[in-house]
């Protein structure tokens, strides 16, 4: 069963937009939302509590100055020299980043040039490890493939999921799990969602036309085949309305990209994670940094990523953006990706 609901009479002091994330469409809040509407509709947080939660993440340009840094990784520097790779700009690593959704990438709140977020942090660390100057470039997500192929950018670090089709044109080094997350109201009695049986009878917000919708539809088919009640899939016009429905108790759960939902949960304290599913379910594939195929850069990049995993810097980045659930044990070059579409 599926219904469509439209936001009515709710004023939100924030900006919501449709953005491309890892090849799929998701709603993402690009600026802080005024929670006064939630308070009027049964929200439990006071203004002081909301302000305290919202200050957990510094979204000013100071965030870039405070990001973790490392010394050059000798093995990576040597591998880069041996590869013969020549950066777009000598002495710099030009990294494409799409700054349109926290915590992955956004422009700093106090200027229109500084890119902050988890993906910017990883790009900067890779540059550090290669003994190159970090040169981030803001790009529309859909524009990175041509930019990497044409040599306009050295590297893409912007929530790119590895696919078998992409591997034909690009080399990848993995650095995060690609996860979808189930989130519920912070005081919900629901504590785990991991399979079809767990969603029976629940109302769940999901994006139309997304892989997460396909997952829930498949689970509903399984439930109906077993004679169990399916979940009610609920579609909203924007994230603000969906969040309000969840935090006010009008729906039971939301299901979407984990990164943005984890950030929202950490920022507001009004929701909690109760389960994750790989973004390519039933297949699995990680998020990875990408370069042009065969240009020699990916091996040095992987050495840097593995180095920060080993020394704990990797965990610092994930922790400061509420993404610890997406940690990998190791970085791999060209790991298995999502299969080609039939």
HELIX and SHEET records of a PDB file:
HELIX    1   1 UNK A   36  UNK A   40  1                                   5    
HELIX    2   2 UNK A   47  UNK A   54  1                                   8    
HELIX    3   3 UNK A   62  UNK A   66  1                                   5    
HELIX    4   4 UNK A   74  UNK A   83  1                                  10    
HELIX    5   5 UNK A  118  UNK A  129  1                                  12    
HELIX    6   6 UNK A  141  UNK A  143  5                                   3    
HELIX    7   7 UNK A  144  UNK A  149  1                                   6    
HELIX    8   8 UNK A  166  UNK A  168  5                                   3    
HELIX    9   9 UNK A  196  UNK A  199  5                                   4    
HELIX   10  10 UNK A  211  UNK A  225  1                                  15    
HELIX   11  11 UNK A  239  UNK A  247  1                                   9    
HELIX   12  12 UNK A  258  UNK A  268  1                                  11    
HELIX   13  13 UNK A  297  UNK A  311  1                                  15    
HELIX   14  14 UNK A  313  UNK A  320  1                                   8    
HELIX   15  15 UNK A  324  UNK A  326  5                                   3    
SHEET    1   A 6 UNK A   2  UNK A   5  0                                        
SHEET    2   A 6 UNK A 232  UNK A 236  1                                        
SHEET    3   A 6 UNK A 203  UNK A 206  1                                        
SHEET    4   A 6 UNK A 253  UNK A 257  1                                        
SHEET    5   A 6 UNK A 179  UNK A 185 -1                                        
SHEET    6   A 6 UNK A 271  UNK A 278 -1                                        
SHEET    1   B 2 UNK A  16  UNK A  21  0                                        
SHEET    2   B 2 UNK A  24  UNK A  29 -1                                        
SHEET    1   C 3 UNK A 133  UNK A 138  0                                        
SHEET    2   C 3 UNK A  92  UNK A  97  1                                        
SHEET    3   C 3 UNK A 155  UNK A 156  1                                        
SHEET    1   D 3 UNK A 100  UNK A 101  0                                        
SHEET    2   D 3 UNK A 105  UNK A 107 -1                                        
SHEET    3   D 3 UNK A 115  UNK A 116 -1                                        
SHEET    1   E 2 UNK A 170  UNK A 177  0                                        
SHEET    2   E 2 UNK A 286  UNK A 292 -1                                        
END                                                                             
